[in-house]
Amino acid sequence: MRKIKMTRANKSILLKALGDYYYRQRAMNTGWRETGYLILKVDSLSASKKAAFTSEEVYLARNAVNQLRNKKIKQGQYTDATDDMLLKLF
């Protein structure tokens, strides 16, 4: 178990990243249930508190946030909030 302090901005970025990742997995019909459960878990968390994540959840979240970061870089958008969330997952 790993504890990560979630701010409102971190929670928002993580949900956005997981949502995109979830829809991509649904389209390919691979491993979308785990992502769906993680989305529900993150959504139920209260902001500005520490949340406990398993190593599998951290791995999944890290991949999702990294893909969101790559997408934002490609579009020429700022990645400050995404970078902050990604650093918390390492």
C-alpha positions in Angstrom: 0.0 0.0 0.0 1.2 3.5 -0.9 -0.3 6.7 0.6 -0.6 9.7 -1.7 -1.9 13.1 -0.6 -4.6 14.1 -3.1 -5.5 17.8 -3.7 -8.5 18.8 -5.6 -6.4 19.5 -8.7 -4.7 16.1 -8.4 -8.0 14.3 -8.1 -9.3 16.1 -11.2 -6.3 15.3 -13.3 -6.3 11.7 -12.2 -10.0 11.3 -13.0 -9.4 12.9 -16.4 -6.5 10.6 -17.2 -8.2 7.5 -16.0 -11.4 8.4 -18.0 -9.4 8.7 -21.2 -7.5 5.5 -20.4 -10.8 3.7 -19.6 -12.5 4.6 -22.9 -9.4 3.5 -24.8 -9.4 0.1 -23.0 -13.1 -0.3 -23.6 -12.6 0.2 -27.3 -10.0 -2.5 -27.4 -11.9 -4.6 -24.8 -8.9 -5.2 -22.6 -8.6 -4.7 -18.8 -11.2 -2.0 -18.5 -12.8 -3.3 -15.3 -9.7 -2.6 -13.1 -9.6 1.0 -14.5 -13.4 1.4 -13.8 -12.9 0.3 -10.2 -10.0 2.7 -9.8 -12.1 5.6 -11.2 -14.9 4.8 -8.7 -12.3 4.7 -5.8 -10.7 8.0 -6.8 -14.1 9.6 -7.2 -15.2 8.6 -3.7 -12.0 10.0 -2.1 -12.2 13.4 -0.4 -9.8 16.0 -1.6 -6.9 17.1 0.6 -6.6 13.8 2.4 -4.1 10.9 2.0 -5.3 8.0 -0.1 -4.0 4.4 0.0 -3.3 2.8 -3.4 -1.9 -0.7 -4.2 1.1 -1.1 -6.4 -1.2 -2.2 -9.3 -3.4 0.9 -8.9 -0.3 3.1 -8.8 1.0 1.4 -12.0 -2.3 1.9 -13.7 -2.7 5.5 -12.6 0.9 6.3 -13.7 0.3 4.9 -17.2 -2.9 6.9 -17.5 -1.4 10.2 -16.3 1.6 9.7 -18.5 -0.6 9.2 -21.6 -2.5 12.3 -20.7 0.7 14.2 -20.3 1.9 13.0 -23.7 -1.4 14.1 -25.3 -1.2 17.6 -23.7 2.4 18.0 -25.0 1.3 17.0 -28.5 -1.4 19.6 -28.3 0.9 22.3 -27.0 -0.9 22.7 -23.7 0.6 23.2 -20.3 1.4 20.1 -18.3 2.1 21.6 -14.8 -0.8 19.9 -13.0 -0.3 16.7 -14.8 3.5 16.7 -14.0 2.6 17.3 -10.3 0.3 14.3 -10.2 2.8 12.1 -12.1 5.6 13.0 -9.6 3.3 11.9 -6.7 2.9 8.5 -8.4 6.7 7.8 -8.5 
